[in-house]
Amino acid sequence: MNTILSSSSKINVLPGLIISDKDGIYATQNDFITENEIIRSAKALLKKRLTNDNDFFTSPETVKDFLMLEYAAKEHECFVVLFLNNQHKLIKAVEMFNGTIDSASVYPREILKTALQLNAAAVILSHNHPSGITEPSQADKNITVKIKGALNMVDIRTLDHLIIGGVDSFSFAEGGLL
């Protein structure tokens, strides 16, 4: 049985486990890797799937997993927009706005401008709650309505707004708020 002691401790793994770094995917030469290496590898594999897998956006759970890995541990709010083409394939993921521990200023005009520049047909909105509480605030609901309205005027669909909080997430689409 393998036990993870800390992010820098070594753990036993199967020989030849595939891990990656920012330069690409490779097979480890060691019988041990750190928890941080596993997390870095998971992020790299999810990013690869995000940009290369045609079926990626048919799985909301994979999108949530990717966003949780990227934004759950942030100490400030980050507002991210995933810009998609007509087949819901990712064009580009953009961290558009950053804020404080409990808020971020979000400007629908900037999201619309970027969507038009990228020729996006749809978007998925997302932001994190550093508190870990994924319940949407009234401000979250209001900004979602404003963004959706602005994008609707030029026929760009808003597929979802995901709130990431630690290991949990909230989907506006699944919650009936979109």
C-alpha positions, 0 to 999 in steps of 0.5 A: 500500500502506498502512502503519501506523506507530504507534497515533497515526500517520495511515494512508491509507484509502478515502474514506467509510470507516465509523468510529464513536465512543461516540456512534454510527457515522459516516462520516469526512470525512478521507482519514486515520484513526489505528490507534486510530480503527480499533480503536475502530470495530471494538470499536463494531461488534462491540458493536453486533453483540453486542447486536443480531444474533440470530445472534451466538452461532452464531459462536464466533469473533465472541465470541472476537474481541469478548472479545479486543478488550476484554480482551487488553490488560488488565494484570490478570485480568478475569472476564467473564460473558455472560448469555444468554436461551433463544435464546442472545441476549445479555441482558448482559455483566458484568465481575464480578471483577478481580484481579492480574496472575496471578489473580482471586478468583471467586465462583460464588454471585455469578454464580448470583445475577446469572444469576437476577436477569437470568433467564438461561438460559445463560452464557459465562464468560471471563477474560483471562491478561495473560501471553498464555498461554491454557493453562488452569490447574488453578484455571481448571478447578476454578472452571469446574466449581464455576460449572457445578455451581452453575448446573446446579442451577437449569437454567442452561447453561454454554456455554463458558469462554474464556481470552483471552491477547493474540491467542490464545484457548482454549475449554473447550468446543472443548478438551473440558473442559466 
